[in-house]
Amino acid sequence: PLQLLQPKTVPKKLKTSQREPREPQMPRSLINDTFRHYVKMPVTRDALKIVEKCCNKYFKQLSDDLEAYAHHAGRKTVEEADLEVLMRRQKLVTDKMPLNVLIENHLPLEYRKLLIPVAVSGNKVIPSK
């Protein structure tokens, strides 16, 4: 009697990438455009590369600090208060320069509306909490 041949299962090879996973970064164009806006003069490519590296390191440190504040408070979520404490430690927010003034000075109107509660017709406050 002939026996049916069973197909042999070959273990699949795991495809491992030789590259290390990269951390997400801010778009290069955003950093360059923002920097050029504030500098208001020509900037060399080498200088822009250094600015990009500095921005990435700064935001990495910023996120690590915010994570540490939330962890210290026993939370898994970063809250607005954590950001305000961090900005106070960096001396960006003071008694003379509150967070709302910074928002008004540096952000466009559409972002200001999202971050600062605004009274509209009918005494309705947006955003509602």
MODELLER restraints for C-alpha pairs under 7 A, 6 or more apart:
rsr = mdl.restraints
at = mdl.atoms
rsr.add(forms.Gaussian(group=physical.xy_distance, feature=features.Distance(at['CA:25:A'], at['CA:56:A']), mean=6.62, stdev=0.5))
rsr.add(forms.Gaussian(group=physical.xy_distance, feature=features.Distance(at['CA:31:A'], at['CA:52:A']), mean=6.57, stdev=0.5))
rsr.add(forms.Gaussian(group=physical.xy_distance, feature=features.Distance(at['CA:32:A'], at['CA:48:A']), mean=6.62, stdev=0.5))
rsr.add(forms.Gaussian(group=physical.xy_distance, feature=features.Distance(at['CA:66:A'], at['CA:78:A']), mean=6.46, stdev=0.5))
rsr.add(forms.Gaussian(group=physical.xy_distance, feature=features.Distance(at['CA:66:A'], at['CA:82:A']), mean=6.25, stdev=0.5))
rsr.add(forms.Gaussian(group=physical.xy_distance, feature=features.Distance(at['CA:66:A'], at['CA:83:A']), mean=6.73, stdev=0.5))
rsr.add(forms.Gaussian(group=physical.xy_distance, feature=features.Distance(at['CA:67:A'], at['CA:78:A']), mean=6.64, stdev=0.5))
rsr.add(forms.Gaussian(group=physical.xy_distance, feature=features.Distance(at['CA:69:A'], at['CA:82:A']), mean=6.20, stdev=0.5))
rsr.add(forms.Gaussian(group=physical.xy_distance, feature=features.Distance(at['CA:70:A'], at['CA:76:A']), mean=6.25, stdev=0.5))
rsr.add(forms.Gaussian(group=physical.xy_distance, feature=features.Distance(at['CA:70:A'], at['CA:77:A']), mean=6.26, stdev=0.5))
rsr.add(forms.Gaussian(group=physical.xy_distance, feature=features.Distance(at['CA:70:A'], at['CA:78:A']), mean=5.40, stdev=0.5))
rsr.add(forms.Gaussian(group=physical.xy_distance, feature=features.Distance(at['CA:70:A'], at['CA:82:A']), mean=6.91, stdev=0.5))
rsr.add(forms.Gaussian(group=physical.xy_distance, feature=features.Distance(at['CA:87:A'], at['CA:93:A']), mean=5.51, stdev=0.5))
rsr.add(forms.Gaussian(group=physical.xy_distance, feature=features.Distance(at['CA:88:A'], at['CA:94:A']), mean=6.19, stdev=0.5))
rsr.add(forms.Gaussian(group=physical.xy_distance, feature=features.Distance(at['CA:93:A'], at['CA:99:A']), mean=5.81, stdev=0.5))
rsr.add(forms.Gaussian(group=physical.xy_distance, feature=features.Distance(at['CA:100:A'], at['CA:116:A']), mean=6.93, stdev=0.5))
rsr.add(forms.Gaussian(group=physical.xy_distance, feature=features.Distance(at['CA:103:A'], at['CA:112:A']), mean=6.39, stdev=0.5))
rsr.add(forms.Gaussian(group=physical.xy_distance, feature=features.Distance(at['CA:104:A'], at['CA:112:A']), mean=6.42, stdev=0.5))
rsr.add(forms.Gaussian(group=physical.xy_distance, feature=features.Distance(at['CA:114:A'], at['CA:127:A']), mean=6.65, stdev=0.5))
rsr.add(forms.Gaussian(group=physical.xy_distance, feature=features.Distance(at['CA:117:A'], at['CA:125:A']), mean=6.15, stdev=0.5))
rsr.add(forms.Gaussian(group=physical.xy_distance, feature=features.Distance(at['CA:117:A'], at['CA:126:A']), mean=5.32, stdev=0.5))
rsr.add(forms.Gaussian(group=physical.xy_distance, feature=features.Distance(at['CA:117:A'], at['CA:127:A']), mean=5.54, stdev=0.5))
rsr.add(forms.Gaussian(group=physical.xy_distance, feature=features.Distance(at['CA:118:A'], at['CA:125:A']), mean=5.48, stdev=0.5))
rsr.add(forms.Gaussian(group=physical.xy_distance, feature=features.Distance(at['CA:118:A'], at['CA:126:A']), mean=5.35, stdev=0.5))
rsr.add(forms.Gaussian(group=physical.xy_distance, feature=features.Distance(at['CA:119:A'], at['CA:125:A']), mean=4.44, stdev=0.5))
rsr.add(forms.Gaussian(group=physical.xy_distance, feature=features.Distance(at['CA:119:A'], at['CA:126:A']), mean=6.42, stdev=0.5))
